[in-house]
């Protein structure tokens, strides 16, 4: 048992992540960055490699997704083996990755957020985002709730200060865009 998750749980996790990758490939998403390189980190938001590499500024948001999924799903199903809520979390995260890479959401990002040239994620980035969510989920299971909440707030403030974007602003701008926020983000 690793991270409180049984061998069965890790096999289910691997299967769900592989299924996500297969769906994204089937959607025509590029397996890796079209630039032809693979990097552990890419820190320039307004570039053709953002959302293409293993990690970027938005990896923090996916860790927070894991914190949130852990809290909500453990509250809803406290007596289930940990791999069951993790599988559900991967399903939700995977569904988001599929939706996020649909033409409708790619166009929406281009219209209303600071992601002016956004073309969607590479399969590598989407799988990595999902694995960062798993990391957040497992970490939340090991930390006290107030540490998890404090870390999520710290991630949000850090990315807000560093790149003028975070999970909160990303959701706000996707759902109910505010022109003043878009202009402020673009000024950074």
MDTraj code that builds the backbone (N, CA, C; nanometers):
import mdtraj as md
import numpy as np

residues = "UNK UNK UNK UNK UNK UNK UNK UNK UNK UNK UNK UNK UNK UNK UNK UNK UNK UNK UNK UNK UNK UNK UNK UNK UNK UNK UNK UNK UNK UNK UNK UNK UNK UNK UNK UNK UNK UNK UNK UNK UNK UNK UNK UNK UNK UNK UNK UNK UNK UNK UNK UNK UNK UNK UNK UNK UNK UNK UNK UNK UNK UNK UNK UNK UNK UNK UNK UNK UNK UNK UNK UNK UNK UNK UNK UNK UNK UNK UNK UNK UNK UNK UNK UNK UNK UNK UNK UNK UNK UNK UNK UNK UNK UNK UNK UNK UNK UNK UNK UNK UNK UNK UNK UNK UNK UNK UNK UNK UNK UNK UNK UNK UNK UNK UNK UNK UNK UNK UNK UNK UNK UNK UNK UNK UNK UNK UNK UNK UNK UNK UNK UNK UNK UNK UNK UNK UNK UNK UNK UNK UNK UNK UNK UNK UNK UNK UNK UNK UNK UNK UNK UNK UNK UNK UNK UNK UNK UNK UNK UNK UNK UNK UNK UNK UNK UNK UNK UNK UNK UNK UNK UNK UNK UNK UNK UNK UNK UNK UNK UNK UNK UNK UNK UNK UNK UNK UNK UNK".split()
xyz = np.array([
    [0.0850, -0.1172, 0.0000],
    [0.0000, 0.0000, 0.0000],
    [0.0900, 0.1241, 0.0000],
    [0.0702, 0.2106, -0.0981],
    [0.1488, 0.3326, -0.1089],
    [0.0546, 0.4515, -0.0991],
    [0.0843, 0.5438, -0.0059],
    [0.0011, 0.6626, 0.0095],
    [-0.1398, 0.6293, 0.0557],
    [-0.1573, 0.5148, 0.1229],
    [-0.2885, 0.4736, 0.1686],
    [-0.3737, 0.4109, 0.0593],
    [-0.3151, 0.3891, -0.0571],
    [-0.3890, 0.3346, -0.1708],
    [-0.3338, 0.1958, -0.2018],
    [-0.4240, 0.1000, -0.2155],
    [-0.3861, -0.0389, -0.2399],
    [-0.3289, -0.0572, -0.3799],
    [-0.2740, -0.1739, -0.4008],
    [-0.2219, -0.2083, -0.5331],
    [-0.3339, -0.2017, -0.6376],
    [-0.4516, -0.2493, -0.6010],
    [-0.5671, -0.2409, -0.6910],
    [-0.5951, -0.0962, -0.7281],
    [-0.5906, -0.0099, -0.6284],
    [-0.6141, 0.1326, -0.6530],
    [-0.5146, 0.1922, -0.7501],
    [-0.3886, 0.1555, -0.7357],
    [-0.2866, 0.2086, -0.8274],
    [-0.3034, 0.1517, -0.9676],
    [-0.3486, 0.0271, -0.9782],
    [-0.3752, -0.0309, -1.1107],
    [-0.4938, 0.0392, -1.1771],
    [-0.5976, 0.0680, -1.0992],
    [-0.7123, 0.1424, -1.1521],
    [-0.6674, 0.2819, -1.1954],
    [-0.5854, 0.3457, -1.1128],
    [-0.5322, 0.4788, -1.1455],
    [-0.4569, 0.4749, -1.2784],
    [-0.3663, 0.3791, -1.2927],
    [-0.2880, 0.3684, -1.4166],
    [-0.3792, 0.3431, -1.5362],
    [-0.4785, 0.2579, -1.5183],
    [-0.5715, 0.2304, -1.6276],
    [-0.6514, 0.3523, -1.6686],
    [-0.6989, 0.4294, -1.5715],
    [-0.7765, 0.5506, -1.6022],
    [-0.6899, 0.6567, -1.6707],
    [-0.5663, 0.6710, -1.6255],
    [-0.4759, 0.7688, -1.6883],
    [-0.4425, 0.7252, -1.8314],
    [-0.4210, 0.5954, -1.8518],
    [-0.3954, 0.5445, -1.9874],
    [-0.5171, 0.5664, -2.0773],
    [-0.6369, 0.5457, -2.0225],
    [-0.7599, 0.5694, -2.0992],
    [-0.7706, 0.7167, -2.1386],
    [-0.7403, 0.8062, -2.0456],
    [-0.7410, 0.9498, -2.0758],
    [-0.6451, 0.9804, -2.1906],
    [-0.5232, 0.9284, -2.1821],
    [-0.4241, 0.9523, -2.2880],
    [-0.4752, 0.9010, -2.4223],
    [-0.5358, 0.7833, -2.4229],
    [-0.5867, 0.7257, -2.5479],
    [-0.6988, 0.8118, -2.6063],
    [-0.7872, 0.8621, -2.5211],
    [-0.8959, 0.9483, -2.5690],
    [-0.8393, 1.0767, -2.6293],
    [-0.7422, 1.1366, -2.5616],
    [-0.6827, 1.2611, -2.6119],
    [-0.6105, 1.2395, -2.7446],
    [-0.5400, 1.1277, -2.7568],
    [-0.4754, 1.0956, -2.8842],
    [-0.5825, 1.0781, -2.9914],
    [-0.6908, 1.0096, -2.9559],
    [-0.8015, 0.9904, -3.0491],
    [-0.8675, 1.1211, -3.0912],
    [-0.8608, 1.2221, -3.0034],
    [-0.9145, 1.3553, -3.0350],
    [-0.8202, 1.4340, -3.1259],
    [-0.7005, 1.3799, -3.1486],
    [-0.6038, 1.4492, -3.2337],
    [-0.5107, 1.5426, -3.1595],
    [-0.5078, 1.5337, -3.0261],
    [-0.4164, 1.6174, -2.9486],
    [-0.2730, 1.5710, -2.9758],
    [-0.1775, 1.6633, -2.9816],
    [-0.0382, 1.6225, -3.0032],
    [0.0154, 1.5472, -2.8811],
    [0.0866, 1.4375, -2.9021],
    [0.1384, 1.3618, -2.7873],
    [0.2331, 1.4445, -2.7003],
    [0.3212, 1.5211, -2.7652],
    [0.4143, 1.6090, -2.6936],
    [0.4050, 1.7469, -2.7578],
    [0.4804, 1.8388, -2.7051],
    [0.4841, 1.9737, -2.7602],
    [0.5171, 1.9687, -2.9098],
    [0.4394, 2.0384, -2.9927],
    [0.4704, 2.0430, -3.1358],
    [0.6108, 2.0978, -3.1652],
    [0.6726, 2.1620, -3.0654],
    [0.8088, 2.2133, -3.0834],
    [0.9105, 2.0992, -3.0891],
    [0.8680, 1.9776, -3.0485],
    [0.9553, 1.8616, -3.0573],
    [1.0400, 1.8341, -2.9347],
    [1.0287, 1.9169, -2.8312],
    [1.1077, 1.8954, -2.7099],
    [1.0169, 1.8579, -2.5932],
    [1.0761, 1.7915, -2.4961],
    [1.0075, 1.7601, -2.3714],
    [1.0876, 1.8240, -2.2592],
    [1.0200, 1.9050, -2.1774],
    [1.0846, 1.9720, -2.0648],
    [1.0100, 1.9395, -1.9363],
    [1.0845, 1.9311, -1.8270],
    [1.0228, 1.9080, -1.6975],
    [0.9391, 2.0291, -1.6560],
    [0.9865, 2.1506, -1.6868],
    [0.9190, 2.2739, -1.6455],
    [0.9227, 2.3744, -1.7591],
    [0.8111, 2.4432, -1.7782],
    [0.8081, 2.5566, -1.8695],
    [0.7388, 2.6710, -1.7973],
    [0.8112, 2.7794, -1.7761],
    [0.7610, 2.8876, -1.6929],
    [0.7146, 3.0120, -1.7648],
    [0.7087, 3.0122, -1.8967],
    [0.6620, 3.1293, -1.9695],
    [0.5176, 3.1054, -2.0118],
    [0.4256, 3.1845, -1.9545],
    [0.2830, 3.1633, -1.9794],
    [0.2474, 3.1953, -2.1238],
    [0.2895, 3.3089, -2.1717],
    [0.2551, 3.3497, -2.3085],
    [0.3592, 3.2964, -2.4058],
    [0.3524, 3.1658, -2.4284],
    [0.4459, 3.1039, -2.5231],
    [0.3811, 2.9803, -2.5834],
    [0.4396, 2.9327, -2.6908],
    [0.3835, 2.8155, -2.7585],
    [0.4124, 2.6849, -2.6850],
    [0.4880, 2.6906, -2.5755],
    [0.5151, 2.5704, -2.4974],
    [0.4326, 2.5634, -2.3694],
    [0.3561, 2.6689, -2.3392],
    [0.2700, 2.6635, -2.2212],
    [0.1625, 2.5584, -2.2431],
    [0.1357, 2.4801, -2.1414],
    [0.0389, 2.3691, -2.1466],
    [0.0823, 2.2594, -2.2450],
    [0.2121, 2.2521, -2.2707],
    [0.2656, 2.1493, -2.3599],
    [0.3661, 2.0587, -2.2892],
    [0.4260, 2.1080, -2.1838],
    [0.5340, 2.0351, -2.1175],
    [0.4832, 1.9615, -1.9933],
    [0.5733, 1.8953, -1.9217],
    [0.5353, 1.8161, -1.8051],
    [0.4728, 1.9032, -1.6975],
    [0.5336, 2.0166, -1.6689],
    [0.4777, 2.1048, -1.5660],
    [0.4924, 2.2504, -1.6080],
    [0.4047, 2.3318, -1.5523],
    [0.4042, 2.4759, -1.5775],
    [0.3337, 2.5420, -1.4597],
    [0.3078, 2.6701, -1.4698],
    [0.2444, 2.7421, -1.3593],
    [0.1081, 2.6849, -1.3232],
    [0.0395, 2.6243, -1.4175],
    [-0.0940, 2.5716, -1.3919],
    [-0.0914, 2.4358, -1.3218],
    [0.0267, 2.3777, -1.3053],
    [0.0386, 2.2539, -1.2281],
    [-0.0064, 2.2755, -1.0839],
    [0.0178, 2.3962, -1.0305],
    [-0.0279, 2.4276, -0.8949],
    [-0.1800, 2.4141, -0.8847],
    [-0.2523, 2.4589, -0.9874],
    [-0.3984, 2.4485, -0.9879],
    [-0.4431, 2.3025, -0.9848],
    [-0.3723, 2.2168, -1.0537],
    [-0.4116, 2.0757, -1.0570],
    [-0.3847, 2.0074, -0.9235],
    [-0.2817, 2.0500, -0.8534],
    [-0.2598, 1.9998, -0.7168],
    [-0.3774, 2.0424, -0.6282],
    [-0.4217, 2.1667, -0.6435],
    [-0.5372, 2.2147, -0.5669],
    [-0.6624, 2.1350, -0.6030],
    [-0.6795, 2.0991, -0.7306],
    [-0.7920, 2.0120, -0.7678],
    [-0.7893, 1.8866, -0.6810],
    [-0.6712, 1.8270, -0.6656],
    [-0.6581, 1.7060, -0.5832],
    [-0.6974, 1.7309, -0.4393],
    [-0.6571, 1.8467, -0.3832],
    [-0.6968, 1.8818, -0.2461],
    [-0.8493, 1.8861, -0.2355],
    [-0.9111, 1.9546, -0.3318],
    [-1.0569, 1.9719, -0.3297],
    [-1.1273, 1.8372, -0.3454],
    [-1.0847, 1.7583, -0.4433],
    [-1.1482, 1.6278, -0.4652],
    [-1.1346, 1.5387, -0.3419],
    [-1.0168, 1.5414, -0.2793],
    [-0.9988, 1.4593, -0.1593],
    [-1.0982, 1.5018, -0.0523],
    [-1.1044, 1.6308, -0.0241],
    [-1.1933, 1.6793, 0.0817],
    [-1.3392, 1.6463, 0.0556],
    [-1.3847, 1.6746, -0.0643],
    [-1.5258, 1.6521, -0.0973],
    [-1.5585, 1.5031, -0.0998],
    [-1.4757, 1.4245, -0.1668],
    [-1.5074, 1.2829, -0.1834],
    [-1.4913, 1.2031, -0.0548],
    [-1.3952, 1.2389, 0.0295],
    [-1.3820, 1.1694, 0.1581],
    [-1.4969, 1.2072, 0.2509],
    [-1.5501, 1.3278, 0.2367],
    [-1.6659, 1.3696, 0.3148],
    [-1.7903, 1.2916, 0.2699],
    [-1.8053, 1.2757, 0.1373],
    [-1.9209, 1.2049, 0.0818],
    [-1.9129, 1.0546, 0.1077],
    [-1.7934, 0.9978, 0.0977],
    [-1.7783, 0.8518, 0.1118],
    [-1.6631, 0.8175, 0.2058],
    [-1.6805, 0.8459, 0.3354],
    [-1.5700, 0.8262, 0.4305],
    [-1.5297, 0.6806, 0.4531],
    [-1.6204, 0.5880, 0.4276],
    [-1.5919, 0.4482, 0.4585],
    [-1.5432, 0.3660, 0.3393],
    [-1.5378, 0.4265, 0.2228],
    [-1.4921, 0.3536, 0.1037],
    [-1.3401, 0.3453, 0.1041],
    [-1.2834, 0.2423, 0.0438],
    [-1.1373, 0.2389, 0.0294],
    [-1.0913, 0.3644, -0.0471],
    [-0.9758, 0.4156, -0.0117],
    [-0.9280, 0.5424, -0.0678],
    [-0.9200, 0.5412, -0.2200],
    [-0.8974, 0.4241, -0.2792],
    [-0.8847, 0.4197, -0.4252],
    [-1.0169, 0.4502, -0.4949],
    [-1.1293, 0.4290, -0.4288],
    [-1.2584, 0.4560, -0.4919],
    [-1.2774, 0.6069, -0.5138],
    [-1.2631, 0.6921, -0.4091],
    [-1.2728, 0.8354, -0.4372],
    [-1.1617, 0.8854, -0.5296],
    [-1.0438, 0.8238, -0.5227],
    [-0.9368, 0.8638, -0.6147],
    [-0.9772, 0.8340, -0.7588],
    [-1.0371, 0.7180, -0.7834],
    [-1.0817, 0.6841, -0.9191],
    [-1.1869, 0.7842, -0.9676],
    [-1.2766, 0.8230, -0.8798],
    [-1.3780, 0.9234, -0.9171],
    [-1.3102, 1.0565, -0.9479],
    [-1.2136, 1.0947, -0.8641],
    [-1.1403, 1.2203, -0.8871],
    [-1.0687, 1.2179, -1.0221],
    [-1.0074, 1.1065, -1.0551],
    [-0.9398, 1.0942, -1.1850],
    [-1.0419, 1.1037, -1.2974],
    [-1.1586, 1.0432, -1.2785],
    [-1.2642, 1.0535, -1.3787],
    [-1.3083, 1.1963, -1.4019],
    [-1.3252, 1.2721, -1.2935],
    [-1.3661, 1.4129, -1.3061],
    [-1.2539, 1.4951, -1.3700],
    [-1.1327, 1.4760, -1.3224],
    [-1.0181, 1.5488, -1.3784],
    [-0.9990, 1.5141, -1.5254],
    [-1.0115, 1.3856, -1.5580],
    [-0.9983, 1.3428, -1.6971],
    [-1.1071, 1.4029, -1.7843],
    [-1.2292, 1.4071, -1.7334],
    [-1.3389, 1.4677, -1.8096],
    [-1.3086, 1.6157, -1.8357],
    [-1.2532, 1.6844, -1.7353],
    [-1.2156, 1.8242, -1.7561],
    [-1.1070, 1.8348, -1.8632],
    [-1.0062, 1.7502, -1.8576],
    [-0.8980, 1.7561, -1.9562],
    [-0.9524, 1.7341, -2.0976],
    [-1.0478, 1.6440, -2.1118],
    [-1.1090, 1.6200, -2.2427],
    [-1.1882, 1.7425, -2.2865],
    [-1.2699, 1.7962, -2.1967],
    [-1.3489, 1.9155, -2.2289],
    [-1.2588, 2.0355, -2.2574],
    [-1.1550, 2.0527, -2.1749],
    [-1.0626, 2.1650, -2.1914],
    [-0.9951, 2.1634, -2.3284],
    [-0.9792, 2.0468, -2.3851],
    [-0.9128, 2.0344, -2.5151],
    [-1.0100, 2.0227, -2.6309],
    [-1.1354, 2.0535, -2.6052],
    [-1.2351, 2.0579, -2.7116],
    [-1.2288, 2.1950, -2.7787],
    [-1.2636, 2.2036, -2.9058],
    [-1.2604, 2.3328, -2.9751],
    [-1.3418, 2.4414, -2.9033],
    [-1.4549, 2.4037, -2.8430],
    [-1.5395, 2.5009, -2.7740],
    [-1.4651, 2.5692, -2.6585],
    [-1.3970, 2.4912, -2.5751],
    [-1.3278, 2.5487, -2.4592],
    [-1.1986, 2.6174, -2.5029],
    [-1.1271, 2.5614, -2.5997],
    [-1.0066, 2.6284, -2.6499],
    [-1.0435, 2.7672, -2.7011],
    [-1.1495, 2.7769, -2.7792],
    [-1.1941, 2.9071, -2.8302],
    [-1.2368, 2.9991, -2.7164],
    [-1.3040, 2.9437, -2.6167],
    [-1.3479, 3.0254, -2.5018],
    [-1.2274, 3.0827, -2.4292],
    [-1.1256, 3.0012, -2.4050],
    [-1.0032, 3.0502, -2.3417],
    [-0.9429, 3.1652, -2.4228],
    [-0.9371, 3.1495, -2.5525],
    [-0.8796, 3.2544, -2.6377],
    [-0.9599, 3.3838, -2.6290],
    [-1.0914, 3.3717, -2.6195],
    [-1.1789, 3.4900, -2.6187],
    [-1.1746, 3.5667, -2.4871],
    [-1.1770, 3.4968, -2.3744],
    [-1.2058, 3.5645, -2.2479],
    [-1.0955, 3.5588, -2.1438],
    [-0.9856, 3.4910, -2.1716],
    [-0.8787, 3.4840, -2.0714],
    [-0.7505, 3.5437, -2.1283],
    [-0.6473, 3.5384, -2.0455],
    [-0.5180, 3.5904, -2.0896],
    [-0.4449, 3.4930, -2.1818],
    [-0.5042, 3.3774, -2.2090],
    [-0.4422, 3.2748, -2.2943],
    [-0.4704, 3.3043, -2.4411],
    [-0.4149, 3.4134, -2.4901],
    [-0.4476, 3.4636, -2.6236],
    [-0.4196, 3.3624, -2.7348],
    [-0.3070, 3.2950, -2.7324],
    [-0.2731, 3.2026, -2.8398],
    [-0.2932, 3.0571, -2.8016],
    [-0.3727, 3.0323, -2.7000],
    [-0.3914, 2.8973, -2.6479],
    [-0.4419, 2.8029, -2.7566],
    [-0.3782, 2.6860, -2.7662],
    [-0.4188, 2.5878, -2.8665],
    [-0.4535, 2.4539, -2.8038],
    [-0.4703, 2.4513, -2.6734],
    [-0.4978, 2.3266, -2.6031],
    [-0.3704, 2.2661, -2.5483],
    [-0.3868, 2.1544, -2.4798],
    [-0.2744, 2.0878, -2.4144],
    [-0.2211, 1.9736, -2.5003],
    [-0.0944, 1.9425, -2.4813],
    [-0.0417, 1.8180, -2.5359],
    [-0.0935, 1.7042, -2.4477],
    [-0.0891, 1.5833, -2.4985],
    [-0.1285, 1.4666, -2.4185],
    [-0.0370, 1.4565, -2.2970],
    [0.0926, 1.4808, -2.3170],
    [0.1883, 1.4787, -2.2063],
    [0.1452, 1.5741, -2.0955],
    [0.1059, 1.6961, -2.1314],
    [0.0657, 1.7938, -2.0310],
    [-0.0644, 1.7530, -1.9621],
    [-0.1621, 1.7043, -2.0385],
    [-0.2890, 1.6622, -1.9771],
    [-0.2684, 1.5456, -1.8808],
    [-0.1871, 1.4490, -1.9200],
    [-0.1579, 1.3364, -1.8309],
    [-0.0830, 1.3861, -1.7079],
    [0.0129, 1.4753, -1.7276],
    [0.0869, 1.5314, -1.6145],
    [-0.0058, 1.6095, -1.5217],
    [-0.0972, 1.6886, -1.5793],
    [-0.1941, 1.7618, -1.4974],
    [-0.2743, 1.6653, -1.4110],
    [-0.3146, 1.5543, -1.4697],
    [-0.3912, 1.4543, -1.3949],
    [-0.3061, 1.3933, -1.2844],
    [-0.1794, 1.3681, -1.3126],
    [-0.0904, 1.3129, -1.2103],
    [-0.0627, 1.4151, -1.1003],
    [-0.0584, 1.5447, -1.1336],
    [-0.0457, 1.6469, -1.0291],
    [-0.1707, 1.6484, -0.9413],
    [-0.2879, 1.6250, -1.0007],
    [-0.4103, 1.6141, -0.9221],
    [-0.3992, 1.4955, -0.8267],
    [-0.3502, 1.3802, -0.8770],
    [-0.3324, 1.2623, -0.7921],
    [-0.2370, 1.2955, -0.6772],
    [-0.1293, 1.3659, -0.7063],
    [-0.0348, 1.4083, -0.6023],
    [-0.1062, 1.4910, -0.4961],
    [-0.1871, 1.5876, -0.5395],
    [-0.2618, 1.6699, -0.4442],
    [-0.3590, 1.5878, -0.3619],
    [-0.4267, 1.4927, -0.4248],
    [-0.5218, 1.4054, -0.3571],
    [-0.4511, 1.3247, -0.2480],
    [-0.3417, 1.2595, -0.2850],
    [-0.2676, 1.1766, -0.1891],
    [-0.2085, 1.2640, -0.0782],
    [-0.1538, 1.3791, -0.1146],
    [-0.0967, 1.4698, -0.0135],
    [-0.2024, 1.5163, 0.0850],
    [-0.3216, 1.5493, 0.0350],
    [-0.4296, 1.5940, 0.1237],
    [-0.4661, 1.4849, 0.2240],
    [-0.4535, 1.3598, 0.1832],
    [-0.4806, 1.2495, 0.2744],
    [-0.3773, 1.2340, 0.3835],
    [-0.2613, 1.2941, 0.3646],
    [-0.1522, 1.2833, 0.4618],
    [-0.1404, 1.4065, 0.5524],
    [-0.2041, 1.5178, 0.5128],
    [-0.1896, 1.6436, 0.5868],
    [-0.3156, 1.6724, 0.6676],
    [-0.2997, 1.7519, 0.7700],
    [-0.4163, 1.8019, 0.8429],
    [-0.4917, 1.8963, 0.7502],
    [-0.6233, 1.9076, 0.7694],
    [-0.7060, 1.9865, 0.6787],
    [-0.6592, 2.1309, 0.6706],
    [-0.6169, 2.1883, 0.7830],
    [-0.5777, 2.3293, 0.7822],
    [-0.4453, 2.3500, 0.7083],
    [-0.3600, 2.2491, 0.7057],
    [-0.2356, 2.2577, 0.6287],
    [-0.2692, 2.2546, 0.4795],
    [-0.3617, 2.1659, 0.4418],
    [-0.4043, 2.1566, 0.3019],
    [-0.4649, 2.2885, 0.2549],
    [-0.5549, 2.3459, 0.3352],
    [-0.6184, 2.4736, 0.2996],
    [-0.5127, 2.5840, 0.2915],
    [-0.4218, 2.5883, 0.3870],
    [-0.3159, 2.6908, 0.3863],
    [-0.2271, 2.6778, 0.2628],
    [-0.1944, 2.5555, 0.2268],
    [-0.1112, 2.5329, 0.1092],
    [-0.1846, 2.5739, -0.0187],
    [-0.3137, 2.5442, -0.0272],
    [-0.3929, 2.5851, -0.1441],
    [-0.3963, 2.7373, -0.1549],
    [-0.4172, 2.8051, -0.0451],
    [-0.4179, 2.9525, -0.0458],
    [-0.2805, 3.0056, -0.0855],
    [-0.1751, 2.9445, -0.0325],
    [-0.0389, 2.9871, -0.0677],
    [-0.0130, 2.9688, -0.2173],
    [-0.0547, 2.8559, -0.2734],
    [-0.0389, 2.8339, -0.4179],
    [-0.1147, 2.9391, -0.4975],
    [-0.2378, 2.9681, -0.4559],
    [-0.3194, 3.0676, -0.5266],
    [-0.2538, 3.2056, -0.5221],
    [-0.2064, 3.2457, -0.4052],
    [-0.1432, 3.3780, -0.3920],
    [-0.0104, 3.3838, -0.4667],
    [0.0665, 3.2762, -0.4610],
    [0.1954, 3.2721, -0.5301],
    [0.1780, 3.2862, -0.6809],
    [0.0865, 3.2081, -0.7389],
    [0.0678, 3.2174, -0.8837],
    [0.0007, 3.3485, -0.9236],
    [-0.0868, 3.4008, -0.8379],
    [-0.1468, 3.5318, -0.8657],
    [-0.0383, 3.6382, -0.8715],
    [0.0525, 3.6363, -0.7772],
    [0.1606, 3.7344, -0.7707],
    [0.2603, 3.7146, -0.8859],
    [0.2890, 3.5901, -0.9192],
    [0.3920, 3.5602, -1.0183],
    [0.3442, 3.5776, -1.1625],
    [0.2253, 3.5251, -1.1946],
    [0.1809, 3.5269, -1.3353],
    [0.0448, 3.5959, -1.3563],
    [-0.0089, 3.6541, -1.2491],
    [-0.1398, 3.7212, -1.2569],
    [-0.2510, 3.6256, -1.2979],
    [-0.2404, 3.5028, -1.2557],
    [-0.3430, 3.4035, -1.2843],
    [-0.3356, 3.2959, -1.1777],
    [-0.4460, 3.2279, -1.1562],
    [-0.4527, 3.1154, -1.0640],
    [-0.5827, 3.0402, -1.0897],
    [-0.6099, 2.9392, -1.0105],
    [-0.7305, 2.8593, -1.0300],
    [-0.8558, 2.9445, -1.0171],
    [-0.8614, 3.0287, -0.9154],
    [-0.9798, 3.1126, -0.8928],
    [-1.0064, 3.2038, -1.0119],
    [-0.9041, 3.2750, -1.0589],
    [-0.9227, 3.3652, -1.1734],
    [-0.9528, 3.2873, -1.3013],
    [-0.8917, 3.1716, -1.3158],
    [-0.9160, 3.0913, -1.4344],
    [-1.0631, 3.0513, -1.4435],
    [-1.1200, 3.0064, -1.3324],
    [-1.2619, 2.9684, -1.3302],
    [-1.3492, 3.0915, -1.3518],
    [-1.3185, 3.1997, -1.2814],
    [-1.3966, 3.3232, -1.2963],
    [-1.3992, 3.3693, -1.4410],
    [-1.2835, 3.3746, -1.5039],
    [-1.2753, 3.4275, -1.6399],
    [-1.3388, 3.3329, -1.7418],
    [-1.3392, 3.2052, -1.7148],
    [-1.4021, 3.1106, -1.8060],
    [-1.5546, 3.1171, -1.7949],
    [-1.6043, 3.1324, -1.6720],
    [-1.7490, 3.1302, -1.6468],
    [-1.8132, 3.2668, -1.6643],
    [-1.7512, 3.3692, -1.6074],
    [-1.8099, 3.5036, -1.6095],
    [-1.6992, 3.6080, -1.6250],
    [-1.6475, 3.6235, -1.7469],
    [-1.5301, 3.7084, -1.7678],
    [-1.5546, 3.8547, -1.7294],
    [-1.4499, 3.9131, -1.6753],
    [-1.4508, 4.0536, -1.6376],
    [-1.3402, 4.1224, -1.7178],
    [-1.3770, 4.2160, -1.7996],
    [-1.2812, 4.2821, -1.8890],
    [-1.1658, 4.3455, -1.8122],
    [-1.1948, 4.4068, -1.6971],
    [-1.0898, 4.4711, -1.6182],
    [-0.9862, 4.3687, -1.5708],
    [-1.0307, 4.2494, -1.5362],
    [-0.9381, 4.1440, -1.4939],
    [-0.8527, 4.0998, -1.6122],
    [-0.9143, 4.0825, -1.7278],
    [-0.8411, 4.0434, -1.8485],
    [-0.7336, 4.1476, -1.8823],
    [-0.7694, 4.2743, -1.8722],
    [-0.6721, 4.3813, -1.9006],
    [-0.5591, 4.3803, -1.7975],
    [-0.5934, 4.3609, -1.6705],
    [-0.4914, 4.3554, -1.5664],
    [-0.3965, 4.2383, -1.5897],
    [-0.4543, 4.1216, -1.6238],
    [-0.3708, 4.0051, -1.6508],
    [-0.2781, 4.0281, -1.7693],
    [-0.3279, 4.0897, -1.8723],
    [-0.2492, 4.1147, -1.9932],
    [-0.1368, 4.2149, -1.9678],
    [-0.1517, 4.2970, -1.8655],
    [-0.0504, 4.3972, -1.8354],
    [0.0716, 4.3424, -1.7673],
    [0.0685, 4.2146, -1.7298],
    [0.1784, 4.1549, -1.6551],
    [0.2761, 4.0978, -1.7420],
])
top = md.Topology()
chain = top.add_chain()
for i, resn in enumerate(residues, 1):
    res = top.add_residue(resn, chain, resSeq=i)
    for name in ("N", "CA", "C"):
        top.add_atom(name, md.element.get_by_symbol(name[0]), res)
traj = md.Trajectory(xyz[None], top)
